[in-house]
Structures are given as C-alpha cells and as structure tokens.
C-alpha cells in the first residue's frame, strides 16, 4: 500500500545518501582522506554554525577547527610523529573533541580511555596503548596518579581543565600555539585505513582490549547514523553517553559533525535532569542505550517530559517491555534501534520501528551480506560443527552466534594485541579457507528477516550499558583477603536490562563482606562490582577444571532455591547486606532498586 510518509522518508534517506557519498568515495581503502579532511570541509561551509554546546558554552565549527589546529601544533612541538599514540582520559566536554581532532590533524592516534577505570585496569589500558603522552581531565587526575603509583608506567602527563602540581598545564601550552591551518606535510601519507582511535572493549575475557578504529570506519559509521537518522544542520543532538565509546563518540557525535549539526554534550546521564536539558537546549535527537530509557520510564513524571522537540531517539538495547511505554509516555515520534560493535564488521538498523528488533536483513540479502546466525552450544560455549567439520545456520527463531564474513570491504580491524584479534576470527565456517568475525552475541532471526538480541556468549555479560568481564572480576575478587576461590557470572533481574553480576565464593574464617567491598572499590568500576554474593564450601568444576556456571545462573539469587548464604550490595547503604526472602521480594517488585 502506498504511504506518503514512507515515500517522503525514503526520499530523505536517498538525499542523505547523496550527502554522505562524497566522504565515502574519498575514504575508499588507501585514499589519503581522513576525518580532519571531512570536518574541515564542514567548517569551511558553515563556519558560524554551533558545533558543540556544553552547559553555558558553545563552540562554532570555525572555533572547533582553529582550536584543533593548536592541538596539532602542540603535538608536533612534543616531537610526536604520524602514527604515534596519545592517551586521553577525560569526561564529556568540548575539549575532548578538540583534542582528538587536533591529534588527528597531526596524523596521530588517540587512545580513548574509559573514565570508569581505576587502579590496575586503568594502568593496563594505558600500557597496551603504547602512548608516550597522556592528556587527562582535571577531575580524573587523581585516578591516574593512584594508578601510576601501583605500576611501572611512565608517561608525560598533561592536565586539562585545571592545574596540578606534578603535571603540565595542557590548556596553557595549547593556548600559546598558532591556530592557523597545519601544513599539508603534517599528515602526508595518512590514509583512510590508518588508525584514528583506540576504543577499549572488555571483549570476552580478561582486561580491556584496545580495538583499532580507522578513519574510514569513523566516516562509514558516522555517515550511516547521519543518513538513516536523517540528520540536518538544524538538528541538535543530545549526547549523554560517554565519548570514549562508539555509540556516543562516533554514532552520535560523528553523525552530527558530518551533518554540520550541533552536538549537545552532557558530562553524564541524569534521569532527573534529562527532560529539562532537552527543553533548555532545544534538542531534536538523542542517542540512547536501553538502560537509559528504562531509567526514564521508572522516573516520576517530569513537567518537561512532553514539552521537548525531540523527533528521533537512536540507539541500541531498548528492551521490548520498555519500548512501547517509553515511546508513548514521552511522545517520541521515531525510534531507530541498531546493532553494532566497536570492533565488529556487522551493523544493521531497524528502520520500520518493529518493537524488540535490532535490525533487519531480508533473507535474499543475508547470504550476499555475509551475515549469519550459527547454531550454538551454550554449555560448550562454541558453535556446532557437523560431521564434515563445518558450521550450520540456526533455524528461524533459534538463538545462535551472529558472525560476519571477512573480506576486503567487510574488515575486522582487530586489537593492538594480535593474539586477541585471532580469537575473534572463526575459520573454515562453510568451506575451507573462509573466515568470519565472531560477535560473541547470541541473536535469533524470524521469517521476515528481523534480528532479536538474546544474550552475550561466554564470560562477558552486559550491565548498565557496559560489558563486564567475569575473568577480570574473578581475578580481583580472588586477590582479596578471605577469598579462596571465586566464580563470577551474570544473572537476570526482572525489570532490568542486561545481567547483574553475581559471585560464588569459597571463603575462610577471615572473610568480611565489608572488607571485600572496601578492597574491590579501587579496582572495579561500580558497574562491575558483584551485586550478589553466594558463599559455598566448594565450587563445582567440569572435567577440564573450568567452573560450572550453568546451574548457578539458573538458580540465581533466590533464597528459596539457594540454601547457601546470600548477600546483596545495597547501593543506598553502601554495603553488602544479607539477602533474605523479604529483600528478594522487594527486588522482584521493583521496590528495592539496584
């Protein structure tokens, strides 16, 4: 049936593709075209348009470009050469964008450090980047100083947004530099395939890994969000997600900048302030993760929740039980759910707005696209291979691991660790010699080609919008006094997105829940600290001495099913408390919020 609305939308998407096409053509593999080239073109075209709005501050495209030129000259003055890495540890604010853009103008790579990290994980992330310089926001200088005391890491450290006795003042040094365009030689020879960022991900096991993110990947991802979100220069995109992640820093910010629109930056998400900010900054688009939407739905009514001018919410992880309530209560005209991963080679969008679907690829296009859902054995935590050694596709409606074919146009750029990169590649899938990227995600697909997210594979679960490595958490717990053995896994909690962390522990007589919490706070960000503890006399293992998790996950944190002592991390009291039947009932009813 003909739909005028659909026809108009299709026309706008085609128009958007036309806008994106020049950047995509110029950034073909091997071309000397990078992200600064694209943003400089916007600055020439719309110099007085506001690029970044932050609290009471605004930065035009011309100002963004000039300030970035100063950063590029700062980098050259430090003796840094194209391809060198500078680490950036900073909260959301305009300087974050100015810095990575300026470093890119000089041909450098920026390691975007997760601001939630502390102690060992923070030191590890900096070490694997091989950066010689660190630019740190003043509010995170203490985190770096504490991490550096416990490691042998030595970096030239610069503080932005404040002063420090032991580090140099980055803002003052940058301010002394010329804001004139850098000479063409500054990034001569840098191509679209070169690294722009390192973006950190927990992956499937261990410490955070640095995923390579090229200029071409940035331009393709940003062009996708700009086109499918139909971004226009008049749009004002509200970004509360961290800029060190792909969703906030590439999908949202990149799409906004390429469109010549305005990015409204927030230091962090606040449910109580969200609608007020949308109205005050006249936001038209915002980028979400599912947990953010759930927070808003569970918040009390706000006078501005229907007074906004939002036309689009774009993001991922919006659960089907939250989606309709969120859209109807807050009068959001359009929700654009997508699927993707920082290091992955698969992306898809749910253009029709079907509730619960992360995207759609028609059956006739799936084989050509190289996207497949493979039959998966959850207990063995691996794909199922037939008698000839090849994989088979999962049936319609059957959860399986999503994989994407690797070739010249659908690349996996990998991590800085070659061994870690190889673990994400599945070989000899349908025939000898082929190779596919392993997403580590279980999805299912229906007869119309709609994909639905089911869960993460193996030792990583998602909580509060962050991937949590069970191996990393278990390692921290096992080093604490009173703990002899730790088995970490994620459990489902009704009314929440993702899985909450739970740890089965074998402890001795010196164990103290209070001492445990005090010990893990410096090493684990809040989202990675176990919400539930289960004390055992021994932990069951498999024949290969791996901890069994299937039964523990199924039993969860229900005192009726679990005879062992259980504890709950009470966020309001800031301590572990005994988890009894009353508290369990309060969690299920939503009265006790996690």
Secondary structure, 3 states (H helix, E strand, C coil): CCCHHHHHHHHHHHHHHHHHHHHHHHCCCCCCCCHHHHHHHHHHHCCCCEEEEECCEEEEHHHHHHHHHHHHHHHHHCCCCCCCEEEEECCCCHHHHHHHHHHHHCCCEEEECCCCCCHHHHHHHHHHHCCCEEEEEHHHHHHHHHHHHCCCCCCEEEEECCCCCCCEEHHHHHHCCCCCCCCHHHHCCCCCCCEEEEEEECCCCCCCEEEEEEHHHHHHHHHHHHHHCCCCCCCEEEECCCCCCHHHHHHHHHHHHHHCCEEEECCCCCCCCHHHHHHHCCCCEEEEEHHHHHHHHCCCCCCCCCCCCCCEEEEECCCHHHHHHHHHHCCCCCEEEEECCCCCCCCEEECCCCCCCCEECCHHHHHHHCEEEEEEECCCCEECECCCCCECECCCCCCEEEEEECCCCCCCCCECCHHHHHHCEEECCCCCCCEEEEEEEEEEECCCCEEEEEEECCCEEEECCEEEEHHHHHHHHHCCCCEEEEEEEEECCCCCCCCEEEEEEEECCCCCHHHHHHHHHCCCCHHHCCCEEEEECCCCECCCCCECCHHHHHHCCCCCCCCCCEEEEECCCCEEEECCHHHHHHHHHCCCCC
